[in-house]
């Protein structure tokens, strides 16, 4: 949730330091430099790679919050992991910066890195960057697990109605939190969603199957 960066170093120096500490002695200096530069490029940080990270209180200013978050992710990415687990990587960022961070993570998945992230109230364009979605209630009860593109059709299929101009991601989270009633069922309780998912066979037959990143929304859990 928080950035883990060296404020007195530049963006390039931060990522290079992590690379030299974690890539091991078996790789040549040239190979390490290529990995460092590839990491900076995939995170969209080329234009500020020679700028000091700083902090909002630095006399000389600092890079933006979204850029600092991408640098923080870069410290892990430069180690060439096959799996990256992120706890609320967009926490504290505005909608634009959050989307930039998640777009960078999406590019990483295209390169073969599996990304697992928990998010709070993502905008819908960010929501759709993920291939797979897991929705949990308090206590870890599963109410949906499958392709992200199939989540809204599933909630519509079991009777919930998305109002015009409402963010579908917020809509589904509100359903799980019990803030939206199920039309025609005055006795509906959020825990009923668990049984509904089990009755559906734990799958959505209207959707294609995808592989790769899987966000876990933690609202109410």
Buried (B, 14 or more C-beta within 10 A) or exposed (E): EEBEBBBEBBBBBBBBBBBBEBBEEEBEEEEBEEBBBBBBEBBBBEEBBEBBBBBEEEEEEBBBBBBBBBBBBBBBBBBBBEEBEBEBBBEEBEEEBBBBBBBBBBBBBEEEBBBBBBBEBBBEEBBBBBBBBBBBBEEEBBBBBBBBBBBBBBBBBBEBEBEEEEBBBBBBBBBBEBEBEBEEEEEBEBBBBBEBBEEBEEBBEEBEEBEBBBBBBBBBB
